[in-house]
């Protein structure tokens, strides 16, 4: 990650992302839980997403399914 290093270890960064993605919590609540700023949460989640995508072990759908088809 470029810029100022985060005070969270990589494991905590992964947990931060998982809690953000799992419950779609707002950045403020995630930031408060991990004692970091909202921009830090955004940077960390973007960094972790980029790493997962670059690993080629994960892929994201090009288009999300329509709401009616989700059960």
PyMOL commands that set and color helices and strands:
alter all, ss='L'
color gray80, all
select helices_A, chain A and resi 10-23+27-34+38-54+67-69
alter helices_A, ss='H'
color red, helices_A
deselect
rebuild
show_as cartoon
